[in-house]
């Protein structure tokens, strides 16, 4: 692995890529989003960083889970309660 293969993202970068807020990403990293596995991260003091490849793998795993129909929650606004 070379230094060019090691791409770290801040939580703000992850929020932009996922089209959500930074506080929501913080909750996802901490594992506090219902029906969603934690986003893998690296701690550097109080700072959290996410490897780009880990984020891509996390997204792909969530897509497979959705395709299998086993995800408990699709998130805000995905399904309306009656």
MIDOSE-1310 file (N, C-alpha, C; in nm, 2 decimals, decimal comma, always signed):
residues 82
xxxx	+0,09/-0,12/+0,00/+0,00/+0,00/+0,00/+0,09/+0,12/+0,00; +0,06/+0,21/-0,09/+0,14/+0,34/-0,10/+0,06/+0,45/-0,03; +0,13/+0,56/-0,01/+0,07/+0,67/+0,06/-0,05/+0,73/-0,03; -0,05/+0,70/-0,16/-0,15/+0,75/-0,25/-0,28/+0,66/-0,24
xxxx	-0,26/+0,54/-0,18/-0,38/+0,45/-0,17/-0,45/+0,48/-0,03; -0,39/+0,56/+0,05/-0,44/+0,58/+0,19/-0,51/+0,72/+0,19; -0,64/+0,72/+0,16/-0,71/+0,84/+0,15/-0,81/+0,85/+0,27; -0,78/+0,95/+0,36/-0,86/+0,97/+0,48/-0,96/+1,09/+0,46
xxxx	-1,08/+1,07/+0,50/-1,18/+1,17/+0,49/-1,22/+1,22/+0,63; -1,25/+1,35/+0,64/-1,30/+1,40/+0,76/-1,45/+1,37/+0,77; -1,51/+1,38/+0,88/-1,66/+1,36/+0,89/-1,74/+1,45/+0,81; -1,68/+1,58/+0,79/-1,75/+1,67/+0,70/-1,74/+1,63/+0,56
xxxx	-1,63/+1,57/+0,52/-1,62/+1,51/+0,38/-1,72/+1,40/+0,36; -1,73/+1,31/+0,46/-1,82/+1,20/+0,45/-1,97/+1,25/+0,44; -2,00/+1,36/+0,52/-2,13/+1,41/+0,51/-2,17/+1,46/+0,37; -2,07/+1,53/+0,31/-2,09/+1,58/+0,17/-2,11/+1,46/+0,08
xxxx	-2,03/+1,36/+0,09/-2,04/+1,24/+0,00/-2,18/+1,17/+0,02; -2,22/+1,16/+0,14/-2,35/+1,09/+0,17/-2,47/+1,18/+0,16; -2,45/+1,31/+0,14/-2,56/+1,41/+0,13/-2,64/+1,41/+0,25; -2,58/+1,42/+0,37/-2,64/+1,43/+0,49/-2,56/+1,53/+0,58
xxxx	-2,61/+1,55/+0,70/-2,54/+1,65/+0,79/-2,43/+1,58/+0,86; -2,33/+1,66/+0,91/-2,22/+1,61/+0,98/-2,26/+1,55/+1,12; -2,36/+1,61/+1,19/-2,41/+1,55/+1,31/-2,46/+1,41/+1,29; -2,53/+1,39/+1,17/-2,58/+1,25/+1,14/-2,47/+1,16/+1,11
xxxx	-2,37/+1,20/+1,05/-2,25/+1,12/+1,02/-2,18/+1,08/+1,16; -2,17/+1,18/+1,25/-2,12/+1,15/+1,38/-2,20/+1,04/+1,45; -2,33/+1,04/+1,44/-2,42/+0,94/+1,50/-2,39/+0,81/+1,43; -2,38/+0,81/+1,30/-2,36/+0,68/+1,22/-2,22/+0,62/+1,26
xxxx	-2,12/+0,70/+1,28/-1,99/+0,65/+1,32/-1,99/+0,59/+1,46; -2,07/+0,65/+1,54/-2,09/+0,61/+1,68/-2,18/+0,49/+1,69; -2,25/+0,45/+1,58/-2,34/+0,34/+1,58/-2,47/+0,37/+1,64; -2,51/+0,50/+1,64/-2,64/+0,54/+1,70/-2,75/+0,57/+1,60
xxxx	-2,74/+0,51/+1,48/-2,84/+0,52/+1,38/-2,91/+0,39/+1,36; -3,04/+0,39/+1,39/-3,12/+0,26/+1,40/-3,12/+0,19/+1,26; -3,09/+0,06/+1,26/-3,09/-0,02/+1,14/-2,97/+0,00/+1,05; -2,87/+0,07/+1,10/-2,75/+0,10/+1,02/-2,62/+0,06/+1,10
xxxx	-2,54/-0,02/+1,04/-2,41/-0,06/+1,11/-2,32/+0,07/+1,12; -2,24/+0,07/+1,22/-2,15/+0,19/+1,23/-2,05/+0,20/+1,11; -2,03/+0,33/+1,08/-1,93/+0,36/+0,97/-1,79/+0,34/+1,04; -1,71/+0,25/+0,98/-1,57/+0,23/+1,03/-1,49/+0,36/+1,03
xxxx	-1,42/+0,39/+1,14/-1,34/+0,51/+1,14/-1,21/+0,49/+1,22; -1,13/+0,59/+1,21/-1,00/+0,59/+1,28/-1,00/+0,71/+1,37; -0,96/+0,68/+1,50/-0,95/+0,79/+1,59/-0,81/+0,85/+1,60; -0,81/+0,98/+1,59/-0,68/+1,05/+1,60/-0,70/+1,16/+1,71
xxxx	-0,68/+1,12/+1,83/-0,72/+1,21/+1,94/-0,88/+1,21/+1,95; -0,93/+1,33/+1,95/-1,08/+1,35/+1,95/-1,13/+1,35/+1,80; -1,04/+1,35/+1,71/-1,08/+1,36/+1,57/-1,11/+1,22/+1,51; -1,21/+1,21/+1,43/-1,25/+1,08/+1,37/-1,22/+1,10/+1,22
xxxx	-1,16/+1,00/+1,16/-1,13/+1,00/+1,01/-1,18/+0,87/+0,96; -1,23/+0,87/+0,83/-1,28/+0,75/+0,76/-1,20/+0,73/+0,64; -1,15/+0,61/+0,62/-1,08/+0,57/+0,50/-1,18/+0,57/+0,39; -1,15/+0,62/+0,27/-1,24/+0,63/+0,16/-1,28/+0,49/+0,12
xxxx	-1,19/+0,39/+0,12/-1,23/+0,25/+0,08/-1,32/+0,19/+0,18; -1,30/+0,22/+0,31/-1,39/+0,17/+0,41/-1,53/+0,23/+0,39; -1,54/+0,35/+0,36/-1,67/+0,41/+0,33/-1,74/+0,35/+0,21; -1,66/+0,32/+0,11/-1,72/+0,26/-0,01/-1,77/+0,12/+0,02
xxxx	-1,69/+0,04/+0,10/-1,73/-0,09/+0,14/-1,85/-0,09/+0,23; -1,86/+0,01/+0,32/-1,98/+0,03/+0,41/-2,10/+0,05/+0,32; -2,09/+0,14/+0,22/-2,20/+0,17/+0,14/-2,25/+0,05/+0,06; -2,15/-0,03/+0,00/-2,19/-0,15/-0,07/-2,25/-0,25/+0,02
xxxx	-2,21/-0,27/+0,14/-2,27/-0,36/+0,23/-2,41/-0,32/+0,26; -2,44/-0,19/+0,28/-2,57/-0,14/+0,30/-2,66/-0,16/+0,18; -2,61/-0,15/+0,06/-2,68/-0,17/-0,06/-2,72/-0,32/-0,07; -2,63/-0,41/-0,04/-2,66/-0,55/-0,04/-2,77/-0,58/+0,06
xxxx	-2,76/-0,52/+0,18/-2,86/-0,55/+0,29/-3,00/-0,50/+0,24; -3,00/-0,38/+0,18/-3,13/-0,33/+0,13/-3,18/-0,42/+0,02; -3,10/-0,47/-0,07/-3,14/-0,56/-0,18/-3,19/-0,69/-0,13; -3,14/-0,74/-0,01/-3,19/-0,86/+0,05/-3,31/-0,84/+0,13
xxxx	-3,35/-0,71/+0,15/-3,47/-0,68/+0,22/-3,46/-0,70/+0,37; -3,34/-0,70/+0,43/-3,32/-0,73/+0,57/-3,29/-0,61/+0,65; -3,28/-0,49/+0,59/-3,25/-0,37/+0,67/-3,38/-0,33/+0,75; -3,36/-0,31/+0,88/-3,48/-0,28/+0,96/-3,54/-0,14/+0,93
xxxx	-3,45/-0,04/+0,90/-3,50/+0,09/+0,88/-3,44/+0,15/+0,76; -3,51/+0,22/+0,68/-3,46/+0,28/+0,56/-3,42/+0,43/+0,59; -3,45/+0,48/+0,70/-3,41/+0,62/+0,73/-3,53/+0,71/+0,73; -3,50/+0,84/+0,76/-3,61/+0,94/+0,77/-3,68/+0,96/+0,63
xxxx	-3,81/+0,96/+0,64/-3,89/+0,99/+0,52/-3,90/+0,87/+0,42; -3,84/+0,76/+0,45/-3,84/+0,65/+0,35/-3,98/+0,58/+0,35; -4,04/+0,57/+0,47/-4,17/+0,50/+0,48/-4,26/+0,58/+0,57; -4,38/+0,61/+0,53/-4,47/+0,68/+0,61/-4,56/+0,59/+0,70
xx	-4,58/+0,63/+0,82/-4,66/+0,55/+0,91/-4,81/+0,59/+0,89; -4,89/+0,49/+0,90/-5,03/+0,52/+0,88/-5,11/+0,49/+1,01
